[in-house]
């Protein structure tokens, strides 16, 4: 059977291996991992690879993705704050959701009662990154007081998110806000706060240093499971794979041309004024993929002697001058993908997905 391009090859065994590694590390310090599957655009295959690695809760940011995962054998968590207009689907397709607005939580309770279900609520607390979450401690206590009175939802615990918007790293100091609030909630309302969800893959740097606070018992991991990398300190977890995702695309033009465009320069298709160094003539290849499908800044050729020169919405242009491989029309070029490039590629309907077991 003829293979179709461009395509992403996803090595499920490598993802399961990475997941087992992180599950074992976290289990040893009393932390449960939520396997964040959103980078795959709701792939059932990858979700099951995470489950095979020991994950019990799968996290997704979009209800449409959770619908597709309704039959997997794991709890489902909605990571993005729910839209109040979609509350009925939130409680139907997820077991747990991250929340910050009591008006939305009341609607979730109402919809849960209609289907005889109890939906778990993790109240998000903003500890400084200034994305989602209740910022003021008194407001958080008032919100918890209202949540525990609702019949259709269950107050599961507290959570926070760091590094995604403001670039603020998780620290013992900013996570302590969760611990103080946990203590106050348990004393004031005489309830147990079951879960402290202390962030995403960026919190791995605290585990590496042995400094993750012991009150944190849940982390929501995506990048470190998919790639084995910790982006906030540019490190790698030992004995993990960084190449579980590979992009392969076909060469559609291969010609010797000047390295610097000729004529009066203006903005390119994306509103930027490109700058090119004159390196003389070079062997230039055009591949059948572009910025509509991929992020060029977060990928690199596996052949280290190939350079990405740039791209338009439909094409990427490569310099093949220094490679030792004899590429021809119809040959494929392979790329290693970082998290952002995986996100774009897996979301594109124009890139084929090939799952390797």
Buried (B, 14 or more C-beta within 10 A) or exposed (E): EEEEBBBBBBBBEBBBBBBBBBBEBBEEEEBBBBBBBBBBBBBBBBBBBBBBBBBBBBBBBBBEBBBBBEEBEBBBBBBBBBEBEBBBBBBBBBBBBBBBBBEBBBBBBBBBBEEEEEBBBBBBBBBBBEBBBBEEEEEBBEBBBEBBEBEBBBBBBBBBBBBEEEEBBBBEEBBEBBBEBBEBBEEEBEEEBBBBBBBBBBBBBBBEEEEBBEBBBBBBBBBBBBBBBBBBEEEEBEEBBBBBBBBBBBBBEBEEEEBEEEEEEEEEEEEEEEEEEEEEEBBBBBBBBBBEBBBBEBBBBEBEEBBBBBBBEBBBBBBBBEBEEEBEEEEBBBBBBBBBBBBBBBBBEEBBBEBEE
